[in-house]
Amino acid sequence: MKKIAIHFQIQSLESKQTFDVIGEKKNNRIKFVDPENNRNYIIFHNDIVEYYKKGKVDMKYKFTTTSKTKGFYTVDSVVFEFDIVTTKLIRTENSLIIEYRLYDRDEIINETRIEIKYSTVEEE
């Protein structure tokens, strides 16, 4: 498991959040704790990226540009289910960009861009 420095930015129609944290990268997974103390997991597959968040809210989203996927968001024991249409998914060795739209039935409820940049932290 490698320690990594993560620069995380998420921007939606109504909000924007940016933060820097230290996380871990092992095989096809990145793990970190955000400033709100939620555990975040990003799992890379061939053409799919999964993003999980666990804490005050639980979130499970899958992104792929080849088909519509499902997303689940749980707050106060209430589960919301969305359709996700991924419009951009770019993965490089040290970054990830995801742009997507959330739909409730056929109504668009949000457009979001996630950008993550990460680099290995030198161990002392």
Secondary structure, 3 states (H helix, E strand, C coil): CEEEEEEEEEEECCCEEEEEEEEEEECCEEEEECCCCCEEEEEECCCCEEEEEECCEEEEEEECCCCCEEEEEEECCEEEEEEEEEEEEEEECCEEEEEEEEEECCEEEEEEEEEEEEEECCCC
